[in-house]
Amino acid sequence: MAERNTYDNPTAASAHSRPPLSRQLTRRKAIGTMIADSRDSATGGLRRTFGVFQLTMISVGATLGTGILVILGEAVPVAGPAVWIAFILAGATALLSALSYAEMAGMVPVSGSSYSYSYATLGEGAAWVCGWCLVLEYAVSVAAVAVGAADYVNETLRIFGLELPPSLTTGPGADGGVINLSALIVVVLATLLLMRGAWESGVVNTIIVFVKIGILIFFCLVAFTAFRAGNFTPLLPMGAAGVSAAASSVFFSYIGFDAASTAGEEAKNPKRDLPRAIIASMLIVTTMYVLVAIAAIGARQWEWFGLESTTAPLVQIVHEITRSDVAVLLFAVSAVLAILSVVITVLYGQSRILLTMARDGMVPRVFGRVSLRTGTPLVGTLIVGVLVAITAAFIPLGELANATSIGTLFAFCLVNVAVICLKVRRPDLPRSFRVPFGPVLPALGSLACAFLMINLGGVTWAVFGLWMLVGAVIYLTYSRRHSRVGGLTEADYRTSIEA
């Protein structure tokens, strides 16, 4: 059934009575309208420069390195030698959602990622919740990743007999910290690069992705020379509950695989290439994570990772095995570049999601302005970069990582539900990729996300609840009143629901 373009003039809302709140929350935006908006130069069309290879590199760049370089040292004391199983559990959960993302990306090839998918299927209320979770996922996760740069910067400086003082390596409230200078610099550099243009950022990201894949392979080769099978005994010192808790924590490592879906308007052939890029990136990232986790545990007993002196564990393992300053310097510098790559691609995704939400009137229009010179949302990128830089400079890693995980899991859950809804409501829509086994795998994906959410701590849930409360206030006081879909007449509203 053909979809009607229900994207009305935003000023029309003043001429018609608004529907009740319940209908405002359930009004949907037609897929055809979303695609038309993405092509409309009046709303700021982006430049299509990415093929499947570049899209895969965006997803890998946004994901690979985060968990291994930043989170591994915190996950091992929780799961013990079975930390590699935690990575597999988290990866399987992410893969189930990745399949749903692949199907939705082929049908809705725009820049809004799961926000757009929810708007087309579940309605404006769910879309806002999803978009608000994505702000938490992208903006906070990139700050959390940047925070981890300090340890690797210090490992690099120690080669030359230098070291940043504690006051410049962490935010206030811990070990005399004042500001995380390394995190601040990394975010500023990534923001400046993104403001130059998407193509330039993509080239830099691709180069860095190859560097970090190479350095992780190098680590595995070094670590396996000191491999001891006895380090895996006992496998479950903390029991199955420890592995489940660690899986919830290391899910942070997979945040970013959906970054390719935010590039829907900059892909040359999005319906074909987005599904391929999402699935390929998940396979690459999961394989590397499991290999590195096994190599790390094989090289050092799991208790070693819980020591206070253990910072930047991978580079410390390389140093203890090789006793080579050159190897340590190479690894530490590459790790900082890997973190920079994640920051670049996740900041990229955040700016594109806000661009799409701005087009719909859900956030201020400034985020939707695209520069004619660079073909990027210049002002929006700058605003996001400044806010993330401040967050990364002053907030510790642990709280950021856990808050990010719960928001991401909730957004992934909504995407799985959206796939099921479209399979039931619009089975006739053309799909360039279909999730195998009908609605079964998306349902399992939703349940897996819910399971990992349950295993997160009470403080994380409290932060998430507060975040959602703030989001509800913003929606009720601003977004629903400025919603461009909200400018529909009652007749148009009914038509949009039927479309």
N, C-alpha and C positions, 0 to 999 in steps of 0.2 A: 504494500500500500504506500502510495506516495506521501511524503511528509510536507506539510504546509509550513511556509516560512512565517513563524509567529513572533518574530523579533520586532516589536513595535517601537515607535518613537518613545524615548524615555520620558518625554514631557506629557505624554498622553495620559499618564496616570492621574494627573490633576483633573482631567476632564471626565473621568469615569469613577464610579464608586469602587473601592477596593474590595476584593473578595474577603471572606473571613480568614483569620489566621491559619486555620486548618487547611484551607485551600491554597493559601500562599505557600505553605510548607510543602504541598504536594504538586504544585504546578511544575511542569517539565518543559525543557527546551528541546525542540526537535533537532535530531542529528543533522538533518539537511541544513537547518539554520546555522548550526555551529560551523559547519564546513563553509557555508556561504560567508559567514563573518570573517573566517580566517583568510578568505580571499579578497575581502573588501579593503581596498587601500585606504578608505576613509577611516577605518578603525585601526590602521597601522599594520599593513601586511609585512610579514617577515620574509627574509630571502631564503629560498630553497637551495641549500648548498651541500647537504649531507646525504651520502649513500649508506648502504647497510654496514660497510666497514667502519665509517665514522660514527654511526649510531651505536654500534657495538662497543667502540672505544669510549664513547660517552658513558655507557652503562658500566663498563669495566673500570673506567677512570673514577667514577663516582663511588664504586664499591670496593674494589680490590685494594687491600692494604689497611683499611680502617680497623677491622677487627684484629688482624694479626699484629699490626704495629702498635695499636693503642689499647685494645681491650684484652688481649691474650693473657697478659700478666695478672689481670684481675679475675679472669675466668678460671684459670688453673687451680687456685686455692679452693674454689667452690666445687669443681667437678673432679679434681684429681687427675690421674692419667687418662681418664675417660673424656677429657675435654674435646678430643677429636670427635667423639660421638655427639657431644653437644653441638658441634659445628654441623654435623650431618643432620641432626634433628632440626636445627634452625634453618639449614639450607633446604631441607625437604619442605618445610613450611613455606619458605620464600618461593620455592619452585612451584608449588601449587598455586600460589597467588600470581606468580609470573605467567603461568599458562592463561589465567584469567585476564591479566593485563594484555597478553599477546592477542587474545580474541577481541578485546575491547579496542585496542590500539588500531587493529585492522578495520574496525567499523567506524571509529570516531577519531580520524587522524588529525587532531588539533592539539594545541599546546597545553591544555588544562589537566592532562593526566587523569587520575581518578576523580578529581573534582568534576570534570566534564562528563565522565562516564556516569557518575551518580546523578548529575543534572538531567541527563537524557533518560534515565531509567527510574530513579527513586524519588526525584523531585527536588525542589529548591532547598528544603530544609536539610535533607541528607547531603546535598551538594555543599551547602555551607559548612556543615559539620566536617565533611571530608576535606574541604579546602582549608578549614581552620586547623585540622590535624596535619595537613601537608605543610602548613606554615611552621608548625611545631617540628615536623619531621625534617624539613630541609634547613630552615634557619638555625635550629638548635643543634642538629647533627653536625652541620658544618662548623659550628662553634666548638663542639665537643672534639671533633677531629683536629681542629687547629690547636686546641689546648695540648694535645699529645705531641706537638712539634717541639716543645721545650726540651724534653729529655733527649731527643735526637740531635738537636742543636748543641746541647751541652756535650754530648758524646763526641761530636765533631770538634768542638773547641778544645776538649781535653787533649786531643792529639797534639795541639800546639801549646799545651800547658796553660790554657785559659779556661774559664768557667763563668757562666752567668751566676750572680748571687741569687739566693732564694727569693729575695724581694722582687726579682724580675722574671721568675720562672713559674709563678702561680698567683692566683688572685688573692684577695684579702681573706684573712681568717685561717690560713694554714701555713705553718712553719715560717712565719714572718713575711708571708707573701704580700705584695702590693699590686703587681700587675704582671700578666703573662705577656712579656714583650714579644716573644717568638710568635705566639698565636696572633697577636695584633699585626705584626709585619706580614705574616703569611696571608691573612685575609685581605689586607690592603693591596698586596701584589696581585692576588687573584681578581679583586674587584677592578683594578686598573686594566688588567688584561681583558676582562670581559667587556669593559666599556669600549675597547678598541674595535670589537666585532666578533661575531660567533665563529666565522671561518678561522680567524687567527687563533682564537682560543682553542678551537678543535684541533688545529695543527700542533700546538704546544702540548695539549692533552695527549694526543696520540703518541708523540715522542716520549713523554713521561711514562705512559702506560707500558711501553716496551721496556723502558728502563726498570720499572718496578717489577715487572714479570721476570726480567733477567736477574734482578737482585734477589728475589725470593727463590728462584731456582738455584742461585749461587749459595744461599743460606742452606737449602736442603742438602746440597752436595757436601758442604762443610760439616753440617750437623750429623749427617749419616756416617761420617768417618769416626765419630765418637758414640755411635749408637749402641745402647745397652737395652736388651729386651727386658731385663729385670726391672727397669724403671717403670714398667707398666703393671707391676705387681705391688699391691693389690690394685685391680683396675677401678674398683668403685669404693674408695675409702669413705666417701661421703654418702654412699648409697644412690639409688635411682633418683631420689629427690634432689641431690646435688647436681646431677646431670641435667635434670629438668630446669632447675634454677639457673644453671649456667647457660642452657640453651636460650632461655628468655633474655639473658644478658647479652650473649653474643649475637642475638638476632640483629643487634645494632650493626654488626659487621656486614649485613646484607642490605642495609638501607642504602638506596641509591640505584639499585638495579632498574628501577622504574624511571630513571632519569631520561632514558631514550624516549619514553612516551611523552615527555614534556617538549620534545623536539618535533612533534608532529607537523608543525607548520614550516619547519626548516628542512624537512626530509624531501628528497627528490621524488621518491615513490613510497609514501608512508604506509599505504595499505599492504604492500608486499614486504617492505624492509623492516618496519617496526617490530612485527612479531618475531622475525628471524633474529634481530639484534637483541631483543629481550631474552630469548631462550638461550642464544649462544653465550651471552654474557654471564648468565647464571651458571652454565656448565663450566665455564672457564674459572669463575670466582670460587665455586664450591670445591673444585678439584685442587686449586692452589691452597685454599684454607686448610683442607684436611691434610694435605702433604706437609705443609709447614707445621701444623700442630703436632703431627706424629713425629716429625724430625726434631722438634723442640723438646718434647717429652723424652724421646729416645736419647737426647744428648744430655739432659739434666733432670734429676729427680724432681717430682712435682712440688715437693716442699720448698725447693729453692726459689720458686716463683713467688712464694708468699713472704719472702724476706724483705725488710724495709730497704735494704741496699739494692734490691732488684728494680732498676728502672731501665726502660728501653731494653727488655730482656733479649731480644734477638741479636742486637748488636753486641751485648755483653757475651752471649754464647759464641759469637764469631770471634771476639777478642780472646776469650779463654781457650778456644781450640786452636786458633791460628797463631796467636801471639804476634800478630802483624798489624802494625799501625796503619799500613796502607789499606789492608782489607777492611779494618774498622772504619777508616775515613771514607772509603768507597761506599760501604754499607750505610753509614750514618747520613751521608749526603744524599744518597739515593732514597733513603727513608723520608727525609725532609721533602724531597721532590715528589714522592708518592703522596704525602699528605697534601702538598700543594695541588696535585692533580685532583684529589677528592674535593678539596675546597672549590676549585674552579668549576667542576662539573655540577656540584650540588648547588652552588650559588647560581649557576646558569639555570638549573631546574626551578629554583625558587622564583627567580625573576619572571620566568615564562608562565608559571602558574598564576602569579599575581597579575600578569598581563591579561590573561584570560578572564580572571575574576573582575578586573577593572572594566573590561568590555561589557560584562554583564551588569555593571553597576554595583557589584557586591563590595568592592573596595574603592577608594578614591581614584579618580581618572588619571592622576599623575602616574600611576603604575602601568597604565596602558599606552602611554605615549612612546612611539617608536621614532628614533632619530633617522632622518632621511640620509644623513651622512654615513652612519655606521650600520644601519639596519637592525639596531638593537634597542630594547627599552632602556635607554641611557639613564634617565633620572631614577627610574625604579631600581635599576641595578645599583646605583650609587646609594640610595636610601637603604636597601637591604644590606649592602656591604658595610655601611657605617654601623647599623644596628648589630650585625653579626660580629663585627670587630670589637665593639664594646662588650658584648656578651662573652666572647672568647677570652678577652683580656682580664675579666674580673670574676668569672664563675668557674668552680672546679669541674673536672671531667666527669666524675661519677654521677652527680645529680643530672648533668646534661644528657649523658648517654641513656640512663634509665627513662627519663622523661621522653626522650626521642623515640625509644622503642615502643612505648605504649601507644603513642600517637600514630606511629606507623602501622602497628598491628591493627589498630581500629580502622584506619583507612584501607588497608588491604582486605579486611573483612568486608567492608562495604563494596569493594570491587568484585569480590566473589559473589556477593548477593546480587549485584547489578548484572553479572553474566547470567545468573539463573533467571532473573526477571526478564531479560531480553530473549532468552531461549523460549520462555513461555509466552511472552507478550508479542514478540516480533520474530518468529522463526523464519519469516520470509526475507529478512534483511540479508544482503550479500555479506559473506564473511570470508576474508582472505586466510583466516586460521580459525580452527574450531578446537576447543578444549576436548580431549578424548573422553569418552564415557559420559557424554551428556552433562547433566547437572551434578553427577556424583563427585567428581574432582573439585569443582567449585565449592560444594557443600563441605567436603573434607578440608578444603583450604580455610573456610570460615571457622570451622571447629578447631583447627590447629592454631589459628591466630588467637582464638578465644582462650585456648589452653595455655599458651605462652603468656597472655595478658594476666591470667589468674596467678601465675607464678611470680609476677613482679610484686615488689614490696608495698606495704601500706603507704609509705611516704610518697612513692611514685604515683599511686592511685590518687592520693590527696592533691598532688601537684596537677595531675591530669584533670581531676574534677574542677579545680580552680581555673585551669586553662579553658575548659569547656564552658564554665560559668561566664567568664569574660567574653568568650565567643558568642554566647547567647545574648548577652547585653548588647554587643556590637550589632548583631543581626537585627534585633528588635528595634534598636534606636536608629540604625543607619541603613543596613543592607537591604532590608525588605522594602524600605521607603524609596530607595534609589534603584531597585531592581528593574532592569529594562524589560524583562519578561513580565514584570508587575504592571506594565503599562497596557496590558491587554484588557479588552472589554470582556464581559462575562461570556459572550458568545465565542470570542476568540479563545478564551481560557478553556472552554469545553472542547473546542476543536483541537487545541494543543494536547489535552489529556488523551484524546482519541488517536492522535497521530503516532 
